[in-house]
Amino acid sequence: MLSAMKRIEEELEQIRQQGLWRQLTPHSRMGACHESGPISFASNDYLGLSQHPAITSAFHEGLEQYGHGSASSRLICGTSVAHTELENRLAALKGTDRALTFSSGFATAMGTIPALLGKDDFVVLDKLSHACLIDAAKLSTATLRVFPHNHLAKLESILQQIRSRHGSAARILIVTESVFSMDGDLAPLREIVELKQRYDAWLLVDEAHGFGVLGPHGAGLAEELALQGRIDLQMGTLSKAAGLAGGFIAASSPVIDLLINRARSFIFSTAPPPALAHAAVCALEIIASPEGQFLRQQLQERIHDFTIGLLPDPHRSPIVPLILGSNEAALRASQRLAQKGFVVPAIRYPTVPRNLARLRVSLSAVHTPHAVMALREACRIIDQINQADHPH
Ligand SMILES: *Cc1c(COP(=O)(O)O)cnc(C)c1O
């Protein structure tokens, strides 16, 4: 027992020495929009919906109607009419037969990929895919292949290799995000869809950061590119732009039936509170409405104002990485910004590759233009820190 504890202490010491120590900071207010105090550029509250009064009312209404707990898993007696209504609305927005919700985006991936693939199958992932996609791929026991970030030629050569060695029977699932969570860049989705069709592979696109943000109705990058009908599994979460919690898959009817029967994180977990689903229906309505369009346009203006001249290329997503390199430099930059009244998190390994530690600025439609310009000005300290670390 003693030696086991000693090992834990040694591991903790190692984490500290590598500049990778993490701890929890409790906050009394959440989301992107605060009336006073430090301004948060840390949340995924891209449209400010985490505090939207109509969604708050819908949450209250759901509590009145259903109580707080669902008291059972979905398959036993935990499916409320609010869950099915939400799933119908998600399918409509995504242009699919059906949709299925899970308690989180993480649980969605962990349930979905192993339900679809076994040991004779292949999963081909973009290198920067979210941890839940990688863990789910490992759990599936399928053979894992990784292509360099957004590298179409490498993706194609992997697909070619699998087909030539294993024939047409092997099931291949390509996995990518639409908006990458730590770099804020977009996947070349049209080209990936063409490849998946050429090699008869399946495609899962995780729109965690595209949902609510892109597309005429906020359904995501697939909607913007009119690709919704050509993607087998559209994954998303209600925890980011929708301002609530819970993950989902939108897909064809047979795929959803398979998930209901096989996805272990769905089957063996208590249904999310019906009130949450009821509130999510309201969030979806706002996202698809003219108000949602207005918020998306406002968000694009903030993104433009913050990034123009700061990044080499035009930027479309609210996630802006400012690379510092070392863990220490990223932490120092985050602390200096905190002193100036801005909350901008330092992101380190293993969330991003080693030596690519960064500040991750998350913009929101509810940030004022003034706050965005003030942060931009404050970010000049990054150049100072970089120069101090790499003097010429
Ligand atoms: C946040 C995130 C998830 C997990 O979603 P949760 O609802 O927070 O569990 C999955 N994929 C990506 C790309 C994410 O950024």
The ligand as an ORCA input file, in Angstrom:
! r2SCAN-3c Opt
* xyz 0 1
  C     -15.627     18.795    -26.408
  C     -15.445     17.800    -27.465
  C     -16.016     16.532    -27.368
  C     -16.710     16.056    -26.120
  O     -17.962     16.634    -25.967
  P     -18.561     16.764    -24.486
  O     -20.009     16.974    -24.719
  O     -17.882     17.924    -23.848
  O     -18.270     15.479    -23.792
  C     -15.894     15.688    -28.435
  N     -15.213     16.039    -29.541
  C     -14.630     17.241    -29.652
  C     -13.897     17.585    -30.900
  C     -14.706     18.154    -28.616
  O     -14.093     19.325    -28.710
*
